[in-house]
Every structure is written in C-alpha cells, then in structure tokens.
Amino acid sequence: MIPAPEEEIVSRQRYLQELLAEAGIELALIRQAADLYYYGGIIVDGFLALGPLGEPLLLVRRPQHRLQEQELPFPAAFFKDIKEIPAILGQVGLGHDGALGMELDVMPAALYRRFREQLYPQRPILDLSPLIRRLRMIKSPFEISQIKRAAHILDEVLVSAVEVIEAGVSELELAAVLEYRLRLKGHQGLVRTRGWNLEMFFGHVLSGASGNQAAYVDTPSGGTGFSHGFPQGAGTKLLAPGEPISVDLAACVNGYIADETRLYVVGDLPDPAWEALTLVEKLFTLYEQEARPGVMPGDLYHLLLEEVKAAGRQDQFMGFGQDRVLYVGHGVGLELDEFPIIAAKFPYPLAAEMVIAFEPKFFLPGIGMIGFEDTGRITPDGVEWLTRSPRQVWQL
C-alpha cells in the first residue's frame, strides 16, 4: 500500500481552501470516506475540519488508540459524540461563524439535521460536494500511477478469462474465479461509488439474454444476479455457444479504480453482433480523435450519438427504452462514478489528466449485449489508454 505523498495532500488542502474563501464557506467538514482519503490521506469515523486559512484538524471518533500512536501530517482531536465538535473547533479557532460546507449529496438527512438544528442552528450549511467533485476530476501523477496499477491487474485477469470460459460453466462460477484472481493480485475488495444506492460489487459477468437485463443501478449492463436482495450481476445461467459473454469488472488498488469490459464467445457470434462491433470500434476511433482538453462532453456525446443514429442503432444504444442510460463514459478515480461524465448536459469541459472509462455498448434483442470499455487518460495529444488488454472478441 502506497500512501499519497504528504506534499500532495497539503497541496489539495490548500487549493480547496482557496475555493472555500471564494465560496464564502468559513468551515468545511469533510466526512465521506473517499473525500477524507483524498484530502487527509486517511479514512476514519470522523471529519476533516478545514477553514479558508490555517491548518486543518482531523476529528476522530474511532479508531483512537491506533491513531494516537501514528504520526499524522496535521493535528488530530478525539471525540465520543459529535456534540463535542463545536467546542473542539472553537478551541483551535476554526469556524467561529459564517457558513459551513458539508457533502450534502451523500450526507444522511439525520446527520444534517443534527448539525443544522442542534450544533450550528444559527449558521447556514452549504453543499461542499460540487467543489470537491470538480477538484477531484483532475488526477495527479500519483493518482494516475495508482489507476495504472489497477488497470494492469485488470488486464491480466481479463486475459486469463479464456482459461475458465467454456459451455456449461455458469456466469457465477466465471465471476467468482475472476474476482478471486483480482483479490490475489491486490484488489482491495471494495469498489466505492458516490451515487445513493449505486451499489456495486466487482462488476457484471453476463451472457446472452442476461446481458440485456437492466438492473436498478444506473449502469448500461445489469443482469438479474441470483438473489432478490441484490438483483444485478452474474447469475446461475450457464454459458452457451454462440452467445456474447460480457465481462465488465472494476479493479481497485490502493483506493483507485480502473474499469474495463471485454467480450468472449464459445464458438462464433451471429452476424448482427459482428456488425454492431464494427460500429463500436468506429465510436472508439471517434472518441480517440475528439476527446481533447477544452471539448465539452455534451458536444462529444452528441457527435457519438449522431454516428449511432446514422447507423440506425439508436434504439439499441446503451440500453432499451426507458432503461437506457444517458451517458457513454464516466470518470474513475477513488470512486467508480466520478466526474466528468460524457453526457449531453455535463457542464465542465474536458481537461488534461482527467481519467474516463469509455463504454459504448449495444443491446441486441435475442442476442445480448455487445461492446467494450476502456479506461483512458485525457492528454493534450489525445487519449492514453490505461487498460491495454486486446480490445477484441475472444473466440473459444
């Protein structure tokens, strides 16, 4: 495990402090795990308190004993109940008055109400999340190095899938083997997402008709799973000849995620599937040509969609009917659903050092899901793919 360099953590904090001052936020209280890791290099049950000026303070409910013995790059204070927080912050001169900033997109309403009604009833609470998510769009060299580590083990495992795939093996068996191999290679065992109820395990391993089953999560692929309590992902369906087998997995190393989809078949695919794959490759080529710093994601999305419409496949693109997802790429980093989003209304332009998973997929009635996904870095010269296993149909 490689922690983020201390100087990088400090730099992130300083940049956020500048934006706090511009936004009129007197005190930021960062709670969500990925944000804590990004701005503090550590995950605790507690908060990172940060004002526009001065040194941050890590407020820790637990683990206390371990952290008391650990050298931290900034001071820490320990508490048993959040009602102690205003007094603790007052002692160090943090946030006497003015607006509070909190991650309102992910904060439970009960916790918000306690701060709003009991701890700071006279102070407005503003949403800190838009600032944080915008800052986290741009990845540092350290972050890109970690995503490359995740991409490397993901490439290895997806190539090794050919050793397992054969007719009669279930989706669940295939998924279990690949997930096991990822864990042995360093996958941390958790894929973080930000969206509420956007639950995710390692990803989706689907074949044939199950590839066309939409799930309750906002992803192109879904599947039925094998439990009503978690109805997505691999199920008990057996792999059969002539069906597309889609393996869409995320690898997470040292907190950072790479996302990749590869396609396999026992025997051969039907002709309509190969025709759809020709269009998938055209979309990848177009994305590689057009995804540059300064380009608006909405313009890029519409350009890709026009190519799909010209081929007459808009009704199959990224899902069916009302279950179609309205994006074709998403940022990855500490979370699977980061900014930017390659979608019609995303408001910020692409910039160098963004990392995006691009996933054009088609859903063919009676056949299944056809498509690939790769994680790539935006550079001034175009897209640098970080996932690098052969983008092909593996015929077995």
C-alpha positions as CSV (number, residue, x, y, z in Angstrom):
1,M,0.0,0.0,0.0
2,I,1.4,3.4,-1.0
3,P,0.0,6.4,0.7
4,A,-0.4,9.7,-1.2
5,P,2.7,11.9,-0.8
6,E,2.3,14.3,2.1
7,E,3.1,17.3,-0.1
8,E,0.3,16.3,-2.4
9,I,-2.2,16.1,0.4
10,V,-1.2,19.5,1.6
11,S,-1.5,20.9,-1.9
12,R,-5.0,19.5,-2.3
13,Q,-6.0,21.1,1.0
14,R,-4.5,24.5,0.0
15,Y,-6.4,24.5,-3.3
16,L,-9.7,23.7,-1.5
17,Q,-9.0,26.5,1.0
18,E,-8.8,29.0,-1.8
19,L,-12.1,27.9,-3.2
20,L,-13.7,28.0,0.3
21,A,-12.8,31.6,0.6
22,E,-14.3,32.4,-2.9
23,A,-17.5,30.4,-2.0
24,G,-17.9,32.2,1.3
25,I,-17.5,29.0,3.4
26,E,-16.0,29.6,6.8
27,L,-15.6,25.9,7.7
28,A,-15.6,22.7,5.7
29,L,-16.4,19.4,7.5
30,I,-15.4,16.5,5.2
31,R,-16.8,13.2,6.2
32,Q,-17.3,10.9,3.2
33,A,-14.7,8.1,3.0
34,A,-13.3,8.9,-0.5
35,D,-13.1,12.6,0.2
36,L,-11.4,12.0,3.6
37,Y,-8.8,9.8,1.8
38,Y,-8.3,12.5,-0.9
39,Y,-7.9,15.4,1.5
40,G,-6.4,13.6,4.5
41,G,-4.7,10.5,3.2
42,I,-6.6,8.6,5.9
43,I,-10.1,7.1,6.5
44,V,-11.6,7.4,9.9
45,D,-15.0,7.7,11.6
46,G,-14.9,11.4,11.9
47,F,-14.3,14.7,10.0
48,L,-11.5,16.7,8.5
49,A,-12.2,20.3,9.5
50,L,-10.7,22.9,7.2
51,G,-11.1,26.7,7.1
52,P,-10.0,29.1,4.4
53,L,-6.8,29.7,6.3
54,G,-4.6,27.9,8.7
55,E,-4.1,24.2,9.5
56,P,-6.7,21.5,9.2
57,L,-7.8,19.4,12.2
58,L,-8.7,15.7,12.0
59,L,-11.6,15.0,14.2
60,V,-11.7,11.3,15.1
61,R,-14.3,9.2,16.9
62,R,-12.5,6.0,16.0
63,P,-10.0,4.3,15.8
64,Q,-8.5,6.3,18.6
65,H,-5.8,4.0,20.0
66,R,-4.1,3.3,16.7
67,L,-4.1,7.0,15.6
68,Q,-2.7,8.1,19.0
69,E,0.4,6.0,18.1
70,Q,0.6,7.1,14.5
71,E,2.4,10.2,13.2
72,L,0.0,12.4,11.2
73,P,0.9,15.3,8.9
74,F,-1.7,17.5,10.8
75,P,-3.1,17.7,14.3
76,A,-5.9,15.4,15.4
77,A,-8.6,15.7,18.2
78,F,-10.6,12.8,19.5
79,F,-14.3,12.8,20.4
80,K,-17.0,10.4,21.6
81,D,-20.1,12.3,20.4
82,I,-20.5,14.9,17.6
83,K,-22.0,17.3,20.1
84,E,-18.4,17.9,21.3
85,I,-17.3,19.2,17.9
86,P,-18.2,22.9,18.1
87,A,-16.2,23.2,21.4
88,I,-13.2,21.4,20.0
89,L,-13.2,23.6,16.9
90,G,-13.7,26.7,18.9
91,Q,-10.5,25.9,21.0
92,V,-8.4,25.9,17.8
93,G,-10.1,28.9,16.2
94,L,-11.8,27.1,13.4
95,G,-15.2,28.2,12.2
96,H,-16.4,30.7,14.8
97,D,-19.1,32.0,12.5
98,G,-20.1,32.1,8.8
99,A,-21.3,29.3,6.6
100,L,-20.5,25.6,7.0
101,G,-19.6,23.4,4.0
102,M,-20.6,19.8,4.1
103,E,-21.0,17.0,1.5
104,L,-24.8,17.3,1.2
105,D,-25.0,14.9,-1.8
106,V,-24.0,12.0,0.4
107,M,-24.7,13.1,4.0
108,P,-27.6,11.3,5.7
109,A,-30.5,13.7,6.4
110,A,-30.5,12.7,10.1
111,L,-26.8,13.8,10.4
112,Y,-27.5,17.0,8.5
113,R,-30.4,17.8,10.8
114,R,-28.4,17.3,13.9
115,F,-25.8,19.8,12.7
116,R,-28.4,22.2,11.4
117,E,-30.8,22.1,14.4
118,Q,-28.6,21.2,17.4
119,L,-24.9,22.0,16.8
120,Y,-25.0,25.1,14.5
121,P,-28.6,26.4,14.4
122,Q,-27.6,30.0,13.5
123,R,-25.4,29.1,10.6
124,P,-26.2,28.2,7.0
125,I,-24.9,24.9,5.7
126,L,-23.8,24.9,2.1
127,D,-23.1,22.0,-0.2
128,L,-19.4,21.3,-0.4
129,S,-19.7,18.5,-2.9
130,P,-19.6,20.4,-6.2
131,L,-16.3,21.9,-5.2
132,I,-14.8,18.6,-4.2
133,R,-16.0,16.7,-7.2
134,R,-14.7,19.4,-9.6
135,L,-11.3,19.3,-7.9
136,R,-11.1,15.6,-8.0
137,M,-11.7,15.4,-11.8
138,I,-8.1,16.3,-12.5
139,K,-5.7,13.5,-11.5
140,S,-2.2,13.9,-10.2
141,P,0.8,11.8,-11.5
142,F,0.5,9.8,-8.2
143,E,-3.2,9.1,-8.8
144,I,-2.6,8.1,-12.4
145,S,0.1,5.7,-11.3
146,Q,-2.3,4.0,-8.9
147,I,-5.0,3.8,-11.6
148,K,-2.4,2.2,-13.9
149,R,-1.7,-0.4,-11.2
150,A,-5.4,-1.2,-11.1
151,A,-5.6,-1.4,-14.9
152,H,-2.6,-3.7,-15.0
153,I,-4.1,-6.4,-12.8
154,L,-7.4,-6.0,-14.5
155,D,-5.8,-6.6,-17.9
156,E,-4.1,-9.7,-16.6
157,V,-7.3,-11.2,-15.2
158,L,-9.4,-10.4,-18.2
159,V,-6.9,-12.1,-20.5
160,S,-6.9,-15.1,-18.1
161,A,-10.7,-15.5,-18.5
162,V,-10.1,-17.6,-21.6
163,E,-8.8,-20.3,-19.2
164,V,-12.2,-20.6,-17.5
165,I,-14.8,-19.9,-20.1
166,E,-16.5,-23.0,-21.7
167,A,-20.0,-24.1,-22.4
168,G,-21.8,-25.2,-19.2
169,V,-19.9,-23.0,-16.8
170,S,-22.2,-20.6,-15.0
171,E,-21.9,-16.8,-15.0
172,L,-21.4,-17.0,-11.2
173,E,-18.6,-19.6,-11.5
174,L,-16.8,-17.4,-14.0
175,A,-17.3,-14.3,-12.0
176,A,-16.1,-16.0,-8.8
177,V,-12.8,-17.2,-10.4
178,L,-12.0,-13.8,-11.9
179,E,-12.9,-11.9,-8.7
180,Y,-10.7,-14.4,-6.7
181,R,-7.8,-13.7,-9.1
182,L,-8.2,-10.0,-8.8
183,R,-8.1,-10.2,-5.0
184,L,-4.9,-12.2,-5.1
185,K,-3.3,-9.6,-7.3
186,G,-4.2,-6.7,-5.0
187,H,-7.8,-5.7,-5.5
188,Q,-8.8,-4.1,-2.2
189,G,-12.2,-5.8,-2.2
190,L,-14.4,-2.7,-2.4
191,V,-15.4,-0.6,-5.3
192,R,-16.6,2.8,-4.0
193,T,-19.4,4.7,-5.6
194,R,-20.8,8.1,-4.8
195,G,-24.4,7.9,-6.1
196,W,-27.0,7.0,-3.5
197,N,-27.9,3.3,-3.7
198,L,-25.5,2.8,-6.6
199,E,-24.4,-0.5,-5.1
200,M,-21.6,-2.3,-6.8
201,F,-19.5,-5.5,-6.2
202,F,-16.7,-6.2,-8.7
203,G,-18.9,-5.7,-11.7
204,H,-21.1,-7.7,-14.1
205,V,-20.4,-11.0,-15.8
206,L,-23.3,-11.6,-18.2
207,S,-24.0,-13.9,-21.1
208,G,-26.6,-13.9,-23.9
209,A,-30.1,-12.8,-22.8
210,S,-29.0,-11.9,-19.3
211,G,-26.8,-9.2,-20.8
212,N,-30.0,-7.4,-22.0
213,Q,-31.5,-7.3,-18.5
214,A,-31.5,-3.8,-17.0
215,A,-30.8,-3.5,-13.2
216,Y,-31.8,-0.9,-10.7
217,V,-28.4,0.7,-10.8
218,D,-27.6,3.4,-13.3
219,T,-25.3,1.3,-15.5
220,P,-25.7,0.1,-19.1
221,S,-25.4,-3.6,-18.1
222,G,-27.4,-5.1,-15.3
223,G,-28.3,-8.8,-15.2
224,T,-30.6,-10.4,-12.7
225,G,-28.0,-11.7,-10.2
226,F,-29.1,-14.8,-8.2
227,S,-30.8,-13.0,-5.2
228,H,-33.8,-10.8,-5.0
229,G,-31.8,-8.9,-2.3
230,F,-29.1,-8.0,-4.9
231,P,-30.7,-8.3,-8.4
232,Q,-27.7,-7.5,-10.6
233,G,-24.6,-9.1,-12.0
234,A,-23.8,-12.7,-12.6
235,G,-26.5,-15.3,-12.1
236,T,-26.8,-19.1,-12.4
237,K,-27.3,-19.0,-16.2
238,L,-24.9,-21.4,-18.0
239,L,-22.6,-20.1,-20.7
240,A,-23.8,-21.4,-24.1
241,P,-22.2,-21.5,-27.6
242,G,-22.8,-18.5,-29.9
243,E,-23.7,-16.1,-27.1
244,P,-21.8,-12.9,-26.3
245,I,-20.1,-13.2,-22.8
246,S,-19.5,-9.8,-21.4
247,V,-17.1,-9.4,-18.5
248,D,-17.3,-5.8,-17.1
249,L,-15.1,-5.6,-14.0
250,A,-13.6,-2.8,-11.9
251,A,-10.2,-3.3,-10.2
252,C,-9.3,-1.2,-7.2
253,V,-5.8,-0.9,-5.9
254,N,-4.8,1.5,-3.1
255,G,-8.2,3.1,-3.4
256,Y,-8.0,3.8,-7.1
257,I,-10.2,2.3,-9.7
258,A,-9.8,1.1,-13.3
259,D,-12.9,-0.1,-15.3
260,E,-12.8,-2.4,-18.3
261,T,-15.2,-4.6,-20.4
262,R,-14.1,-7.5,-22.7
263,L,-16.2,-9.8,-24.8
264,Y,-15.9,-13.5,-25.3
265,V,-17.8,-16.3,-27.1
266,V,-17.8,-20.0,-27.2
267,G,-17.7,-20.7,-31.0
268,D,-18.8,-17.7,-33.1
269,L,-21.1,-14.7,-32.7
270,P,-24.1,-14.2,-35.0
271,D,-23.7,-11.7,-37.9
272,P,-25.7,-8.9,-36.2
273,A,-23.3,-8.9,-33.3
274,W,-20.2,-8.5,-35.5
275,E,-22.0,-5.7,-37.3
276,A,-22.6,-3.9,-34.0
277,L,-19.0,-4.4,-33.0
278,T,-17.9,-2.6,-36.2
279,L,-19.8,0.4,-35.0
280,V,-18.3,0.1,-31.5
281,E,-14.9,0.3,-33.0
282,K,-15.9,3.4,-35.0
283,L,-17.1,5.0,-31.8
284,F,-13.8,4.3,-30.1
285,T,-11.9,5.8,-33.0
286,L,-14.1,8.9,-33.0
287,Y,-13.7,9.3,-29.2
288,E,-9.9,9.0,-29.5
289,Q,-9.9,11.7,-32.2
290,E,-12.2,14.1,-30.4
291,A,-11.6,13.7,-26.7
292,R,-9.2,16.6,-26.1
293,P,-8.8,19.3,-23.5
294,G,-11.4,22.1,-23.9
295,V,-14.0,19.9,-25.6
296,M,-17.4,20.0,-24.0
297,P,-18.6,16.5,-23.0
298,G,-22.1,17.3,-24.4
299,D,-20.7,18.1,-27.8
300,L,-18.7,14.8,-27.8
301,Y,-21.8,12.9,-26.7
302,H,-23.9,14.3,-29.5
303,L,-21.2,13.6,-32.0
304,L,-21.1,9.9,-30.9
305,L,-24.8,9.7,-30.9
306,E,-25.1,11.1,-34.5
307,E,-22.8,8.2,-35.6
308,V,-25.1,5.8,-33.9
309,K,-28.2,7.3,-35.4
310,A,-26.6,7.3,-38.9
311,A,-26.2,3.5,-38.5
312,G,-29.9,3.2,-37.4
313,R,-29.0,1.7,-34.0
314,Q,-30.1,4.4,-31.6
315,D,-32.8,2.2,-30.1
316,Q,-30.1,-0.3,-29.1
317,F,-27.5,2.1,-27.8
318,M,-26.7,2.0,-24.0
319,G,-29.9,0.1,-23.1
320,F,-33.5,-0.3,-24.2
321,G,-36.3,2.3,-24.0
322,Q,-36.7,3.9,-20.6
323,D,-33.9,1.8,-19.2
324,R,-31.3,3.4,-21.5
325,V,-28.6,5.3,-19.6
326,L,-27.9,8.8,-20.9
327,Y,-24.1,8.7,-20.9
328,V,-21.3,6.9,-22.7
329,G,-18.4,7.5,-20.4
330,H,-17.7,8.3,-16.7
331,G,-14.8,9.5,-14.6
332,V,-13.0,7.0,-12.4
333,G,-10.6,7.5,-9.5
334,L,-11.4,6.9,-5.9
335,E,-15.0,6.2,-7.0
336,L,-16.5,4.5,-9.9
337,D,-18.9,7.3,-10.8
338,E,-16.7,10.4,-10.7
339,F,-16.8,13.5,-12.9
340,P,-16.6,14.1,-15.8
341,I,-19.5,12.4,-17.5
342,I,-19.7,12.0,-21.2
343,A,-23.3,13.1,-21.3
344,A,-25.5,15.7,-23.0
345,K,-25.7,18.2,-20.2
346,F,-22.4,17.8,-18.3
347,P,-21.3,21.5,-17.7
348,Y,-17.5,21.3,-17.5
349,P,-15.0,20.9,-20.4
350,L,-12.6,18.1,-20.7
351,A,-9.1,18.8,-19.4
352,A,-5.7,17.2,-19.4
353,E,-5.3,14.5,-16.7
354,M,-8.9,13.6,-16.5
355,V,-9.4,9.8,-16.4
356,I,-12.5,8.4,-18.1
357,A,-14.0,5.0,-18.7
358,F,-15.5,5.0,-22.2
359,E,-18.1,2.3,-22.7
360,P,-20.1,2.3,-26.0
361,K,-22.5,-0.7,-25.8
362,F,-25.3,-2.1,-27.9
363,F,-28.2,-4.3,-26.7
364,L,-29.3,-6.7,-29.4
365,P,-32.7,-8.4,-29.0
366,G,-32.4,-12.2,-28.9
367,I,-28.5,-11.9,-28.8
368,G,-27.3,-9.9,-25.8
369,M,-25.0,-7.0,-25.0
370,I,-22.2,-6.1,-27.4
371,G,-19.4,-3.6,-26.6
372,F,-16.2,-2.8,-24.9
373,E,-15.0,-0.5,-22.2
374,D,-11.6,1.0,-21.6
375,T,-10.2,3.5,-19.0
376,G,-8.2,6.3,-20.6
377,R,-6.4,9.5,-19.6
378,I,-7.1,12.7,-21.4
379,T,-3.8,14.3,-22.7
380,P,-3.2,17.3,-25.0
381,D,-2.4,14.8,-27.7
382,G,-5.5,12.6,-27.2
383,V,-6.5,9.6,-25.2
384,E,-3.9,7.5,-23.5
385,W,-5.5,4.1,-22.7
386,L,-4.6,2.8,-19.3
387,T,-6.4,-0.5,-19.7
388,R,-4.5,-2.3,-22.5
389,S,-5.6,-5.9,-23.0
390,P,-6.5,-6.6,-26.6
391,R,-9.9,-5.0,-27.5
392,Q,-11.2,-8.0,-29.4
393,V,-13.7,-10.8,-29.2
394,W,-12.0,-13.8,-27.6
395,Q,-13.3,-16.8,-29.5
396,L,-13.0,-20.1,-27.7
